[in-house]
Amino acid sequence: MDKAFVAQRVATKLFSTEKAVDAAMVEAAELLAGMVEARAQLKVSAITGDAAQAKLVEAISALGAARSAVVEMHRELAEVKLRVGIRTKLIGVEDKPDEEPKGKPKGFLQEVG
């Protein structure tokens, strides 16, 4: 089987995994917002549901770590693709911005010293 087709199957799964993690983060953040709003609407103490809310915040943090791991895996697979001799661009859901060098501030923020 053609290497590019095999790689495209992996890339498709990678892109769907990235979207799934992002969607899970959105759902969890909306759940957190809903919990805070519900507590305010019910006029109950901040102590009410605090342990559950803390667990959700832990879960959101874990999702953030998972997202970072998937993004790093994406970078690693891009290098693997070149090592196995695949030079074609694999089709994803959206265009990717140009990579910025590692260790450099991203966007418009600058490091001050």
C-alpha positions, 0 to 999 in steps of 0.5 A, spaced: 500 500 500 502 507 498 505 510 504 502 516 503 495 513 503 497 509 510 499 516 513 493 519 511 489 514 515 493 516 521 493 523 520 485 523 519 485 519 526 490 524 529 485 530 526 479 527 529 483 526 536 485 533 536 478 535 535 475 530 540 480 533 546 478 540 544 470 538 544 471 535 551 475 541 554 469 545 551 464 541 554 468 541 561 468 548 561 461 549 560 459 544 565 464 548 570 460 555 568 453 551 569 455 549 576 457 556 578 451 559 575 447 554 578 450 555 585 448 562 584 441 561 582 440 557 587 443 562 592 447 556 596 454 557 599 460 556 595 462 550 600 456 547 596 459 542 591 466 545 592 469 538 592 465 536 585 467 543 582 475 542 584 474 535 581 472 538 575 477 543 575 482 537 575 479 534 569 480 540 565 487 540 567 488 533 565 484 535 558 489 541 557 495 536 559 492 531 554 491 536 548 499 538 549 501 531 549 497 530 542 500 537 539 507 534 541 505 527 538 503 531 532 509 535 531 513 528 532 509 525 527 510 530 522 518 528 523 516 521 522 513 522 515 519 526 513 523 520 515 519 515 512 519 519 505 513 522 505 513 529 502 506 530 500 501 534 505 496 530 509 489 533 508 487 536 515 481 539 517 484 546 517 490 550 515 496 550 520 499 556 521 507 557 520 511 554 525 514 558 530 521 556 533 520 553 540 522 557 546 520 563 542 514 567 545 508 566 541 503 571 538 504 579 540 507 577 547 514 579 548 518 576 553 521 582 558 527 582 562 
